[in-house]
């Protein structure tokens, strides 16, 4: 399992624990490029989560989608192995 896949699994486990709806949109030629890895709804708020590992940074297109989510009053975040421990507390603070 790749380091990024491990981050995604941990994020999904946190979302499951919180009872949040979540899915992973496909982009392999059929979906929109740059969409966050995980789309969730928690406490009625749209959440976009981009997962990275090993110091990876979002692409310009990923940054645009994350910003567009925030502009639309949603919540977006980049999660990696260094800040994943903060995800649950950040979600609890929403709304």
C-alpha positions in Angstrom: 0.0 0.0 0.0 1.4 3.4 -1.0 2.0 6.1 1.7 -0.8 8.2 0.2 -3.2 5.3 0.3 -2.4 4.8 4.0 -3.4 8.4 4.6 -6.6 7.9 2.7 -7.5 4.8 4.7 -6.9 6.7 8.0 -9.0 9.6 6.8 -11.9 7.3 5.8 -11.7 5.6 9.2 -12.0 8.9 11.0 -14.9 9.9 8.8 -16.6 6.6 9.5 -16.1 7.0 13.2 -17.7 10.4 13.1 -20.6 9.1 11.0 -19.8 11.5 8.1 -20.9 10.7 4.6 -17.9 10.4 2.3 -16.8 9.1 -1.1 -13.8 9.1 -3.4 -14.7 10.5 -6.8 -12.9 8.8 -9.7 -10.9 11.0 -12.1 -9.5 8.4 -14.5 -10.8 10.1 -17.6 -14.4 10.2 -16.5 -14.3 12.7 -13.6 -13.0 16.3 -13.2 -9.3 16.6 -12.6 -8.1 18.3 -9.4 -11.2 17.3 -7.4 -10.1 16.5 -3.8 -9.4 12.8 -3.0 -12.3 12.5 -0.5 -15.5 14.4 -0.6 -17.5 14.4 2.7 -20.5 15.9 4.4 -20.2 16.4 8.1 -22.8 18.2 10.2 -24.4 19.5 7.0 -21.1 21.0 5.7 -19.4 20.1 2.5 -15.8 18.9 3.1 -13.1 18.4 0.5 -10.0 16.5 1.7 -6.9 16.3 -0.4 -4.6 13.5 0.8 -0.8 13.7 0.4 2.2 11.8 1.8 6.0 12.3 2.0 5.8 16.1 1.7 3.6 16.0 -1.4 2.0 19.3 -2.3 -1.3 19.9 -4.1 -1.1 20.8 -7.8 -2.3 24.2 -9.0 -5.6 22.6 -10.1 -6.1 20.9 -6.8 -5.4 24.2 -5.0 -8.0 25.9 -7.2 -10.6 23.3 -6.3 -9.8 23.6 -2.6 -10.1 27.4 -2.8 -13.4 27.1 -4.7 -14.8 24.9 -2.0 -13.9 27.5 0.7 -15.3 30.3 -1.5 -18.6 28.4 -1.6 -18.6 28.2 2.2 -17.4 24.6 2.4 -14.4 23.4 4.3 -11.3 22.1 2.5 -8.0 20.8 3.8 -4.9 19.0 2.8 -4.1 16.0 5.1 -0.9 14.1 5.3 0.8 11.8 7.7 2.0 14.8 9.8 -1.4 16.4 10.4 -3.9 13.6 10.2 -4.1 13.5 14.0 -5.8 17.0 13.8 -8.5 16.0 11.4 -11.1 14.8 14.0 -10.7 17.8 16.2 -10.9 20.2 13.2 -14.1 18.5 12.0 -15.6 18.7 15.6 -15.0 22.5 15.5 -16.9 23.0 12.3 -20.2 25.0 12.4 
